[in-house]
Amino acid sequence: MSSSATPADASAHQIQRLNPKVLVISIAAAIGGFLFGFDTSVINGAVNALSDEFALGAGLTGFAVSSALIGCAVGAWFAGALSNRYGRIPVMVIAAILFFASAIGSGLAFGVWDLIIWRVVGGLGVGAASVIAPAYIAEVAPAKFRGRLGSLQQLAIVLGIFTALLSNALLANTAGGAAESLWFGVDAWRWMFMIEAVPAAVYGIMALFLPESPRYLIGKGDLDQASRVLYDFTGEVDVNLKIQQIRRTLEREDKGSLRDLLGGRFGLKPIVWIGVLLSLFQQLVGINVIFYYSTTLWQSVGFDESQALLTSTITSVMNIVATIIAILLVDKVGRRLMLLVGSAGMTVSLGLMALAFSFGEIAPGADSITLPDPWSTVALVAANAFVMFFGTTWGPLVWVLLGEMFPNRIRASALAVAAAAQWAANWAVSATFPALSNIGLSFAYGLYAAFALISLLFVFLWVPETKNRELEDMDDLQLGHRKKDAEKTAPSTDGA
């Protein structure tokens, strides 16, 4: 139909095998996701210790835990404009420096406000990495493999979460508790933060050796370098044809800005709203409550600190397995169907958690809830089922969609807005959980179940299918229930 459909279709057929080089640079870019997961989850094992250290109440504890997310929203917001101006690689290096500074500063914090400032600094790096990694991977990946390569971002995130939880457990067990002294007389919870400096340095060094995004290079007029990246890494056979396709999608603007996102009845282009709402629902189902507060949560149902840390680590392993399953399925099943299944599964599992905690009891003289049998088992199984449904669908697929669904000319800016919305929602959920749990854990998980149900309707009505589409064809996306009509005129690679 459209003039770009046939060349894009031909280009997709040319690339039948994954170039190992594009896999390597995608993995290197996804290390930002590892730091993203590590930084946002490392505080999990330190919550109780730092709360005692600085004599924090529930409100300030919640703010200290979620403070990094403020920096995440700001970092995400500005990452798009910075990457459009200076390139994807320089922003990765900046993010690595921020990660490194935050790790050392948080570990040496002398007060809660000092800690919060350093957590915000780390959040700036997390926010930038959350925008750059999916955009970069989508821009170097062939359409046939883009879902799998884009899912590496989420795999790196959950590996970061797992590593943070595992290192927390090891440090706490070695010291005899998170609040106990470890090496050089420094408390174990401080080492939990400082150990992040190692992967931060690795990320920064590796970023210096990555090729720049070919779509950024073409936008800046560096066609020779773009040609080399497309041929050597992406595996394009007809490089000149691909460059012409990319230039056509970029030529309508001279300089990208947030103004390019404006339009429609509600202030933004419809596709931008889809990205924003995908980001919001990914967080409003409460997934990060499991990772930020899981140690405290499982202590409340009768586990001691060591058991709770181990349970949290096992849960993160399940998340890794779930993400690997998603990587194997995403380019075969498609994005929409997987999201629909995930929303349904999360609704049921969160509903069971809400039901289980409605049977919670507070023993005389105790300040935490306990669950009687069999409801403690139901809560544990439901929580892990929730992680599996999220990890196989909404966790990785939202990042895949955000990296690929926007037209070339607005990708970085639109992704920045969507990611900023995601971090704002993440902060709101994390900061309000202590207050909601005081009302009742049954109420909290019931609220998250309601958002999961709404996400099911949202995906069915509005979320487009992007499987096998070239990035240069994203201008023609049809939304949600109009997908079947679009398939009649879409390129043949859009199908199974």
Secondary structure, DSSP 4 states (H G I P E B T S, - for coil): --TTHHHHHHHHHH--S--HHHHHHHHHHHHHHHHHHHHHHGGGGGHHHHHHHTT--HHHHHHHHHHHHHHHHHHHHHHHHHHHHH-HHHHHHHHHHHHHHHHHHHHT-SSHHHHHHHHHHHHHHHHHHHHHHHHHHHHHS-GGGHHHHHHHHHHHHHHHHHHHHHHHHHHHHHHTSTTSB-GGG-BHHHHHHHTTHHHHHHHHHHHTTSPPPHHHHHHTT-HHHHHHHIIIII--SSHHHHHHHHHHHHTT-SS--GGGGB-STTSB-HHHHHHHHHHHHHHHT-HHHHHHSHHHHHHHTT--HHHHHHHHHHHHHHHHHHHHHHHHHHHHH-HHHHHHHHHHHHHHHHHHHHHHHTT-B--TT--S-B--TTHHHHHHHHHHHHHHHHHHTHHHHHHHHHHHSS-GGGHHHHHHHHHHHHHHHHHHHHHHHHHHHHH-HHHHHHHHHHHHHHHHHHHHHHPPP-TT--GGGGGG---GGGHHHHHTTS-GGG--
